[in-house]
Amino acid sequence: MVYGATQAFFSDTETSTGNTFTAGEIDLKIDHTLASYNGNDCSKNCVEDTSINLISNGSFENPEVTHSAKWEIFPSGTPGLVWTVEWSGTQTSYNSRTRPTPALVEYHEGVLGSAQEGDQYAELDSDWFGPSDSLNGEPALTKIYQNINTTVGAKYKLHYYFSPRPNTGAGENILSVEIDDVQVQAIGPLAGGGLIVWSEYIQEFTATNASTKIEFIGGGTDNSLGIFLDDISVHPYNCSYQIPGGTCALWPLKDLGNGDFIWNFNDVKPGDYGRDVISYHVFDNNAYMCTLLTKEDLENVIVDPEAAAGDTTDPLGELSGFIEVFVWKDDGNGNWDAAETQIANSTLGSLNFFPIAEPPNPVIASTDNFIGIAWCFGDLIPSQGNPFACNGVGNFNTAQSDILNETVRFYVEQARNNPNFSCANVTLR
């Protein structure tokens, strides 16, 4: 008979985990920080749109007070109430009774005076069990809030009306207003007179999120006697960029899309001039950068002065040959100062590209960088440390009614392992 056996030898295994290759990224973002035309700067004009109210049930007309006492309490979550209601005090028992859950907001319908809007208003030192219950003086301070849809970076205006409760001391009437949990206004202490006296309060704010919390917090003595609130609204602003004689657009750091134009002027004349500042930011990796320009010269229609100047058969317009541009590395102030490097000085007709950063000096990742651009319909005369001059004297009649469409592309390419990069070799489809 033959017997088989296995033998164990000494051994050891070491394992390396987490071995990963992740391709690097390059992300270019551009903002347009300054634009001017004939000495006038592009400016943002905002008008409040009072036809839109982002607050629901801001005058507290729902639900309806039906009690004969002309006041009533409603729990958070009541259909039509819309507002989220929470107790703002910490005391949960009083006279051997327990504070109810959920929190309740108190509505009045003319019990102590008229509403500012409609026929109902809210009190933010509420009640635990309503007008049919004998309990008085319980700690019932409340806070109410709504989350409204907003656009990040957009501007809004909050309106609301406040009144101290009539015939109460100043310590009874304190209101805190918060936007996204940050206090923006504090009202009171304010004593109440013999009547309800409504006062309007206004607060502008810029949204930082797609949803913004608007909150009103009752303060002061926590005893079921407190401030009145009514007619709350939030209106958006309609904003547009304006510049005399043209159309302009400024934008924050972003990926470019439709409407992000640098120039848009439809009635330029010899001697017209402008200035722009572009900020560029490369994220994640150092990169070389170019600006590529593609033009479309359109004859549009040959008017008599053009024909008289000899423009009779050329199918293309001549305007690009008369628009001179000067480009420099700027510090963000829009002036060509000492030690700031010239990048380009040419007409748009002959300028197809200009390098912003080529070997051996790439754009450093996550740094702020600026280029200044000056243009002139005529002879542009750069002057370091001083405003540029624009000489519009000359025979430019061949360009009358012509249209110049210019596409500006900002291009970046990795700098690492790329010592032979040149903007002259870049071709974009």
C-alpha positions as CSV (number, residue, x, y, z in Angstrom):
1,M,0.0,0.0,0.0
2,V,1.2,3.5,-0.8
3,Y,0.3,6.5,1.5
4,G,0.1,10.1,0.1
5,A,0.6,13.2,2.2
6,T,0.7,17.0,1.7
7,Q,3.5,19.2,3.0
8,A,3.2,22.9,4.2
9,F,6.1,25.1,3.4
10,F,6.7,28.5,5.0
11,S,5.3,31.3,2.8
12,D,4.3,35.0,2.9
13,T,2.2,37.2,0.6
14,E,2.2,41.1,0.5
15,T,-0.6,42.8,-1.4
16,S,-0.6,46.4,-2.7
17,T,-4.1,47.8,-3.3
18,G,-5.5,51.1,-4.5
19,N,-3.4,51.2,-7.7
20,T,-5.2,53.6,-9.9
21,F,-4.5,55.8,-12.9
22,T,-6.9,58.8,-13.2
23,A,-6.6,61.0,-16.3
24,G,-5.9,64.6,-15.4
25,E,-8.3,67.5,-16.2
26,I,-8.0,71.0,-17.6
27,D,-10.9,73.3,-17.1
28,L,-10.9,76.8,-18.5
29,K,-13.4,79.4,-17.3
30,I,-13.8,83.0,-18.4
31,D,-15.4,86.0,-17.0
32,H,-16.0,89.4,-18.6
33,T,-15.3,92.0,-15.9
34,L,-15.3,95.3,-17.8
35,A,-16.7,96.7,-21.0
36,S,-16.9,100.3,-22.2
37,Y,-18.0,102.0,-25.4
38,N,-17.0,105.6,-26.2
39,G,-16.1,106.2,-22.6
40,N,-19.3,104.8,-21.1
41,D,-19.0,101.6,-19.0
42,C,-21.4,98.7,-19.2
43,S,-23.5,98.7,-16.1
44,K,-26.1,96.4,-14.6
45,N,-29.6,97.8,-14.2
46,C,-32.1,95.9,-12.0
47,V,-35.8,96.5,-11.7
48,E,-38.0,94.8,-9.1
49,D,-40.7,92.7,-10.7
50,T,-43.7,93.3,-8.4
51,S,-45.9,91.2,-10.6
52,I,-44.2,88.0,-9.2
53,N,-44.5,87.0,-5.6
54,L,-42.4,84.0,-4.6
55,I,-44.1,83.7,-1.2
56,S,-47.3,81.7,-0.9
57,N,-50.1,82.7,1.5
58,G,-48.0,85.8,2.6
59,S,-51.2,87.6,3.9
60,F,-52.4,84.6,5.9
61,E,-55.8,84.3,4.3
62,N,-55.7,80.5,4.4
63,P,-57.0,78.7,6.3
64,E,-60.0,80.8,7.2
65,V,-60.7,81.9,10.8
66,T,-64.3,80.7,11.6
67,H,-64.3,80.9,15.4
68,S,-66.7,83.5,17.0
69,A,-63.7,84.9,19.0
70,K,-62.3,86.1,15.6
71,W,-59.0,84.3,16.3
72,E,-57.9,80.7,15.8
73,I,-54.8,78.5,15.9
74,F,-53.7,76.1,13.1
75,P,-51.1,73.4,13.3
76,S,-48.1,73.2,11.0
77,G,-49.2,71.1,8.0
78,T,-52.7,72.4,7.8
79,P,-53.9,72.4,4.1
80,G,-53.5,75.9,2.7
81,L,-51.3,77.2,5.5
82,V,-48.1,76.6,3.4
83,W,-45.8,78.0,6.2
84,T,-43.9,75.5,8.3
85,V,-44.5,76.4,11.9
86,E,-42.2,75.5,14.8
87,W,-42.1,76.5,18.5
88,S,-39.2,79.0,19.1
89,G,-39.2,78.6,22.9
90,T,-37.9,75.6,24.9
91,Q,-40.5,75.4,27.6
92,T,-42.8,72.4,27.0
93,S,-45.0,72.4,30.1
94,Y,-47.1,75.1,31.8
95,N,-49.7,74.8,34.6
96,S,-49.4,71.0,34.5
97,R,-50.2,70.9,30.8
98,T,-48.0,69.9,27.9
99,R,-47.2,71.9,24.9
100,P,-48.9,70.4,21.8
101,T,-47.1,69.0,18.8
102,P,-46.9,70.0,16.0
103,A,-46.5,73.8,16.6
104,L,-49.4,76.1,16.0
105,V,-49.6,79.5,14.4
106,E,-52.3,82.0,15.5
107,Y,-54.5,83.9,13.0
108,H,-56.6,87.0,13.8
109,E,-59.5,88.3,11.7
110,G,-60.1,91.8,13.0
111,V,-60.1,90.9,16.7
112,L,-57.7,93.8,17.6
113,G,-57.8,95.8,14.3
114,S,-57.5,95.5,10.6
115,A,-55.0,93.5,8.6
116,Q,-52.5,95.2,6.4
117,E,-53.7,93.1,3.4
118,G,-56.9,91.0,3.2
119,D,-58.7,90.4,6.4
120,Q,-56.4,88.1,8.4
121,Y,-52.9,88.4,9.9
122,A,-50.6,86.2,12.0
123,E,-49.4,86.5,15.6
124,L,-46.0,84.9,16.5
125,D,-46.7,84.4,20.2
126,S,-49.4,81.9,19.6
127,D,-51.7,79.7,21.9
128,W,-51.6,76.1,22.9
129,F,-55.3,75.1,22.8
130,G,-57.3,77.9,21.2
131,P,-60.0,80.4,22.1
132,S,-62.3,77.8,23.7
133,D,-59.8,76.8,26.3
134,S,-59.2,78.7,29.5
135,L,-55.4,78.4,29.6
136,N,-53.7,81.8,29.4
137,G,-50.1,83.1,29.4
138,E,-48.6,79.8,28.2
139,P,-45.1,80.0,26.4
140,A,-46.1,79.9,22.8
141,L,-43.6,81.9,20.8
142,T,-43.4,80.5,17.2
143,K,-41.3,80.8,14.1
144,I,-42.6,80.3,10.6
145,Y,-40.7,79.8,7.4
146,Q,-40.9,78.9,3.7
147,N,-38.3,77.6,1.2
148,I,-38.7,79.4,-2.1
149,N,-37.2,78.6,-5.5
150,T,-34.4,81.0,-6.4
151,T,-31.6,81.4,-8.9
152,V,-28.0,81.4,-7.6
153,G,-26.6,84.9,-7.9
154,A,-29.9,86.5,-8.6
155,K,-31.2,89.5,-6.6
156,Y,-34.5,89.6,-4.7
157,K,-36.4,92.0,-2.4
158,L,-38.3,90.8,0.7
159,H,-41.3,93.0,1.9
160,Y,-43.3,92.4,5.0
161,Y,-45.4,94.4,7.5
162,F,-44.9,94.3,11.3
163,S,-47.0,95.7,14.1
164,P,-46.6,95.5,17.9
165,R,-49.6,94.1,19.7
166,P,-51.7,96.9,20.9
167,N,-51.5,97.8,24.6
168,T,-48.4,95.7,25.3
169,G,-45.0,96.6,26.6
170,A,-41.9,96.7,24.5
171,G,-40.6,93.4,25.8
172,E,-43.6,91.6,24.2
173,N,-42.8,92.7,20.6
174,I,-39.5,91.5,19.2
175,L,-39.1,90.0,15.7
176,S,-36.1,88.4,14.1
177,V,-35.9,87.9,10.3
178,E,-33.6,85.3,8.8
179,I,-32.6,84.3,5.3
180,D,-31.0,80.9,5.0
181,D,-30.6,80.8,8.8
182,V,-28.7,84.1,8.9
183,Q,-30.3,87.1,10.7
184,V,-30.8,90.0,8.3
185,Q,-33.1,92.2,10.4
186,A,-34.1,92.5,14.1
187,I,-37.1,94.6,15.1
188,G,-38.0,95.7,18.6
189,P,-38.4,95.8,21.5
190,L,-41.3,98.0,20.6
191,A,-44.3,98.9,22.7
192,G,-47.8,98.7,21.3
193,G,-50.2,101.7,21.3
194,G,-53.9,101.6,21.4
195,L,-54.3,100.5,17.8
196,I,-52.6,98.2,15.3
197,V,-50.0,100.3,13.4
198,W,-48.5,98.5,10.4
199,S,-45.0,99.4,9.3
200,E,-43.4,98.0,6.1
201,Y,-39.8,96.6,6.3
202,I,-37.7,95.7,3.2
203,Q,-34.6,93.5,2.8
204,E,-32.7,92.9,-0.4
205,F,-30.7,89.7,-0.8
206,T,-28.8,87.7,-3.4
207,A,-29.6,84.0,-3.6
208,T,-26.7,81.6,-2.9
209,N,-28.7,78.5,-3.5
210,A,-31.5,77.1,-5.7
211,S,-33.8,77.2,-2.6
212,T,-33.8,80.0,-0.1
213,K,-35.3,79.9,3.4
214,I,-37.3,82.9,4.5
215,E,-38.0,82.8,8.2
216,F,-39.8,85.0,10.8
217,I,-39.1,84.3,14.5
218,G,-41.2,85.7,17.3
219,G,-39.2,86.9,20.3
220,G,-39.7,88.7,23.6
221,T,-41.6,87.5,26.6
222,D,-42.9,84.0,26.0
223,N,-46.5,84.3,27.2
224,S,-48.9,84.1,24.3
225,L,-48.9,87.8,23.7
226,G,-46.7,89.0,20.8
227,I,-46.1,90.6,17.5
228,F,-48.3,90.7,14.4
229,L,-47.1,89.9,10.9
230,D,-48.8,90.4,7.5
231,D,-48.5,90.9,3.8
232,I,-45.1,89.1,3.1
233,S,-43.8,89.0,-0.4
234,V,-40.5,88.3,-2.2
235,H,-40.1,89.8,-5.7
236,P,-37.3,89.0,-8.1
237,Y,-35.3,91.6,-9.9
238,N,-35.2,91.7,-13.7
239,C,-31.6,92.7,-14.5
240,S,-30.0,93.7,-17.8
241,Y,-26.7,95.2,-18.8
242,Q,-26.8,98.5,-20.5
243,I,-24.4,100.8,-22.3
244,P,-25.2,103.9,-24.3
245,G,-25.1,103.3,-28.0
246,G,-24.9,99.5,-27.9
247,T,-25.6,96.2,-26.2
248,C,-23.2,94.8,-23.6
249,A,-22.8,91.7,-21.4
250,L,-20.8,91.1,-18.3
251,W,-20.7,87.7,-16.7
252,P,-19.0,85.9,-13.7
253,L,-16.6,83.1,-14.0
254,K,-18.2,80.4,-16.2
255,D,-18.1,78.1,-19.2
256,L,-19.1,80.3,-22.1
257,G,-22.4,79.8,-24.0
258,N,-25.0,81.7,-26.0
259,G,-25.2,85.4,-25.2
260,D,-21.7,85.7,-23.8
261,F,-20.4,88.2,-26.3
262,I,-17.6,90.7,-25.9
263,W,-18.7,93.2,-28.6
264,N,-22.2,93.9,-29.9
265,F,-22.5,97.3,-31.6
266,N,-24.7,97.8,-34.6
267,D,-24.0,101.5,-35.5
268,V,-20.2,102.0,-35.2
269,K,-18.7,105.1,-36.8
270,P,-15.1,106.2,-37.4
271,G,-13.7,107.4,-34.1
272,D,-15.7,105.0,-32.0
273,Y,-13.7,103.1,-29.5
274,G,-14.0,100.6,-26.6
275,R,-12.2,98.7,-23.9
276,D,-12.8,95.3,-22.3
277,V,-11.2,93.2,-19.5
278,I,-11.4,89.4,-19.7
279,S,-10.4,87.2,-16.7
280,Y,-9.3,83.7,-17.4
281,H,-8.8,80.8,-14.9
282,V,-7.4,77.4,-15.6
283,F,-8.2,74.7,-13.1
284,D,-6.5,71.4,-12.1
285,N,-3.3,71.7,-14.3
286,N,-1.0,74.3,-15.8
287,A,-1.8,75.0,-19.4
288,Y,-0.7,77.0,-22.5
289,M,-3.4,79.3,-23.8
290,C,-4.3,81.0,-27.1
291,T,-7.1,83.1,-28.4
292,L,-8.3,82.2,-31.9
293,L,-10.4,84.6,-33.9
294,T,-12.6,83.8,-36.9
295,K,-14.2,86.7,-38.8
296,E,-17.0,86.9,-41.2
297,D,-17.0,90.2,-43.3
298,L,-20.3,90.9,-44.9
299,E,-20.8,93.5,-47.5
300,N,-24.5,93.8,-46.5
301,V,-25.5,96.4,-49.2
302,I,-23.3,98.8,-51.2
303,V,-24.6,102.3,-50.5
304,D,-23.7,105.3,-52.7
305,P,-20.7,106.5,-50.6
306,E,-19.2,103.0,-50.9
307,A,-19.6,102.9,-54.6
308,A,-18.1,106.4,-54.9
309,A,-15.1,105.2,-52.9
310,G,-14.6,102.3,-55.4
311,D,-16.4,99.5,-53.5
312,T,-18.4,98.1,-56.4
313,T,-17.5,94.4,-57.0
314,D,-15.8,93.1,-53.9
315,P,-18.1,90.4,-52.4
316,L,-16.7,90.8,-48.9
317,G,-17.1,93.8,-46.5
318,E,-14.1,95.9,-45.5
319,L,-15.0,96.7,-41.8
320,S,-12.5,94.3,-40.2
321,G,-9.6,96.1,-41.9
322,F,-10.6,99.3,-40.1
323,I,-11.1,98.0,-36.6
324,E,-7.7,98.1,-34.8
325,V,-7.2,96.2,-31.6
326,F,-4.5,96.3,-28.9
327,V,-4.3,93.4,-26.4
328,W,-2.2,93.3,-23.2
329,K,-1.7,91.3,-20.0
330,D,-3.7,93.3,-17.5
331,D,-3.8,93.5,-13.7
332,G,-7.6,93.8,-13.8
333,N,-8.0,97.6,-13.8
334,G,-8.4,98.0,-17.6
335,N,-5.4,100.3,-18.1
336,W,-2.2,99.4,-19.9
337,D,0.3,100.1,-17.1
338,A,4.0,100.0,-16.8
339,A,5.5,96.5,-16.9
340,E,2.3,95.0,-18.4
341,T,3.1,93.0,-21.5
342,Q,1.8,93.7,-25.0
343,I,0.2,90.7,-26.6
344,A,-1.2,91.9,-29.9
345,N,-1.5,95.1,-31.9
346,S,-3.3,94.7,-35.3
347,T,-6.5,95.0,-37.2
348,L,-9.2,92.4,-36.7
349,G,-8.9,91.8,-40.4
350,S,-5.4,90.5,-40.1
351,L,-5.5,89.0,-36.6
352,N,-6.3,85.3,-36.6
353,F,-4.8,84.4,-33.2
354,F,-2.7,85.7,-30.4
355,P,-0.8,83.7,-27.8
356,I,-1.6,84.4,-24.1
357,A,0.8,81.8,-22.7
358,E,3.3,79.7,-24.6
359,P,6.4,77.7,-23.6
360,P,8.1,78.1,-21.2
361,N,5.5,80.2,-19.3
362,P,2.2,78.5,-18.9
363,V,-0.9,79.7,-17.2
364,I,-0.6,78.5,-13.6
365,A,-3.6,76.5,-12.4
366,S,-6.1,78.2,-10.1
367,T,-4.7,81.7,-10.4
368,D,-6.4,84.9,-11.5
369,N,-5.3,86.3,-14.8
370,F,-6.5,89.1,-17.0
371,I,-6.2,90.5,-20.5
372,G,-7.1,94.0,-21.6
373,I,-8.5,94.6,-25.0
374,A,-8.8,98.1,-26.6
375,W,-10.4,98.6,-30.1
376,C,-10.9,101.6,-32.4
377,F,-12.7,102.2,-35.6
378,G,-9.8,104.1,-37.2
379,D,-6.2,104.6,-35.9
380,L,-5.7,103.2,-32.4
381,I,-2.9,104.9,-30.5
382,P,-1.9,103.0,-27.4
383,S,-0.4,105.0,-24.5
384,Q,1.0,103.2,-21.4
385,G,-0.5,104.6,-18.2
386,N,-2.9,106.9,-20.1
387,P,-6.2,106.5,-22.0
388,F,-5.7,105.3,-25.6
389,A,-6.5,107.7,-28.4
390,C,-8.7,106.8,-31.4
391,N,-8.2,108.8,-34.6
392,G,-11.3,108.4,-36.8
393,V,-10.0,110.8,-39.5
394,G,-9.6,109.0,-42.8
395,N,-11.5,107.6,-45.8
396,F,-13.6,104.7,-44.4
397,N,-16.5,105.0,-46.9
398,T,-15.9,101.5,-48.3
399,A,-17.0,100.1,-44.9
400,Q,-20.3,101.9,-44.7
401,S,-23.2,99.5,-43.9
402,D,-20.7,96.5,-43.7
403,I,-21.1,93.9,-40.9
404,L,-18.3,92.2,-39.1
405,N,-19.1,89.0,-37.2
406,E,-16.3,87.9,-35.0
407,T,-16.0,84.5,-33.2
408,V,-13.5,84.5,-30.3
409,R,-12.3,81.1,-29.0
410,F,-10.1,80.7,-25.9
411,Y,-8.0,77.5,-26.1
412,V,-5.9,75.8,-23.5
413,E,-3.7,72.7,-23.7
414,Q,-1.7,70.9,-21.1
415,A,1.7,72.3,-20.4
416,R,3.4,69.2,-18.8
417,N,5.3,67.1,-21.3
418,N,4.4,69.6,-24.1
419,P,7.5,71.7,-24.7
420,N,6.9,72.3,-28.4
421,F,3.4,73.8,-28.2
422,S,2.7,76.8,-30.4
423,C,-0.6,78.7,-30.9
424,A,0.3,78.9,-34.6
425,N,-0.2,75.2,-34.9
426,V,-3.7,75.1,-33.3
427,T,-6.6,74.3,-35.6
428,L,-10.1,74.1,-34.3
429,R,-13.0,72.6,-36.1
